[in-house]
Amino acid sequence: MNLPEWLRIGLQNKYVAVTVLALVWATFIHDLGLLFVVRESLTLSEAKQELAEVEARNEALRQKQATLLSDPQALERFARERYFMRRNNEEVYRIVD
């Protein structure tokens, strides 16, 4: 078998052979290898991004809630737009596209 010189020397030295085997094992074969770590890192970064988006939406909702609780006119407008509430002797028409 014609192997390159560096490979033949590496395979003859047991320490080099064991080190190469351990690196291959840790990188590709083992369940918690390098590929698994990279994949999980990408999943974690996506989850962190989604968490940031959800926290931003929650903060916007908290601000809207604070506005509705502190301003009666804003609360009335919200109730009229969202729940179609009306005053006495008032008719509301809903136009649907």
C-alpha positions in Angstrom: 0.0 0.0 0.0 1.4 3.4 -1.0 0.7 5.8 1.8 2.2 9.3 2.0 5.3 9.6 4.2 3.7 11.7 6.9 0.7 9.3 7.2 3.0 6.3 7.4 5.1 7.9 10.2 1.9 9.1 12.0 0.4 5.6 11.9 3.6 4.0 13.1 3.7 6.3 16.2 1.0 5.1 18.6 0.6 8.5 20.2 -0.2 10.2 16.9 -2.5 7.4 15.9 -4.5 7.5 19.1 -4.7 11.3 19.0 -6.0 11.3 15.5 -8.5 8.6 16.4 -9.6 10.5 19.4 -10.1 13.7 17.4 -12.1 11.8 14.8 -14.2 10.2 17.5 -14.8 13.5 19.3 -15.6 15.4 16.2 -17.8 13.1 14.1 -18.8 9.9 15.8 -19.6 10.8 19.4 -23.2 11.9 20.2 -21.9 15.2 21.7 -19.4 15.8 19.0 -18.5 19.0 17.2 -21.4 18.7 14.8 -23.9 18.4 17.6 -22.4 21.4 19.4 -22.6 23.6 16.3 -26.2 22.5 15.5 -27.2 23.2 19.1 -25.5 26.6 19.1 -27.5 27.6 16.0 -30.7 26.4 17.7 -29.8 28.4 20.8 -29.1 31.6 18.8 -32.5 31.2 17.1 -34.3 30.7 20.4 -32.5 33.8 21.8 -33.7 35.9 18.8 -37.2 34.6 19.2 -37.1 35.5 23.0 -36.0 39.0 22.2 -38.9 39.4 19.8 -41.4 38.1 22.3 -40.0 40.4 25.0 -40.3 43.4 22.7 -44.0 42.5 21.9 -44.6 42.1 25.7 -43.1 45.5 26.4 -45.3 47.1 23.7 -48.4 45.5 25.2 -47.4 46.6 28.7 -47.1 50.2 27.5 -50.5 49.9 25.7 -52.0 48.5 28.9 -50.6 51.4 31.0 -52.0 53.9 28.5 -55.4 52.3 28.6 -55.5 52.2 32.4 -54.4 55.8 32.9 -56.3 57.5 30.1 -60.1 57.1 30.1 -60.4 58.5 26.5 -57.9 55.9 25.2 -59.9 53.2 27.0 -63.1 54.3 25.4 -61.5 54.5 22.0 -60.1 51.0 22.5 -63.5 49.6 23.5 -65.3 51.3 20.6 -62.8 50.0 18.0 -62.2 46.6 19.4 -65.5 45.5 20.9 -67.9 47.8 18.9 -69.3 49.4 22.0 -71.5 52.4 21.7 -73.2 55.1 23.7 -76.9 55.3 24.3 -78.9 56.5 21.3 -76.0 56.0 19.0 -75.8 53.6 16.1 -72.6 52.0 14.9 -72.2 50.7 11.4 -69.5 48.2 10.6 -68.2 48.2 7.1 -66.5 45.0 6.0 -64.2 44.9 3.0 
